[in-house]
Amino acid sequence: MIRKYNPLWNSHIDGFGNHDPGKGRYEQAKSEWDVLHPGRVWADRLKGIPPDRNKVKEKIGIYHVNKSS
């Protein structure tokens, strides 16, 4: 199903399947998924510079344009 339908969250937006990175790895940045969908408590502890929310939204727009072509 994933290969056939190529869902956005599994092909163009990074981080959907991420798990808590564990002790000592919180210097990483939030994923694109976590920027768009806040709520994973552990993601709030990540200290790296997160992706720009507007750029992720642009990426989604490009995905939808390409899907409809």
Buried (B, 14 or more C-beta within 10 A) or exposed (E): EEEEEEEBBEEBBBBBEBEEBEEEEBEBBBBBBBBBBEEBEEBEEBEEEBBEEEEBEEBBEEBEEEEEE
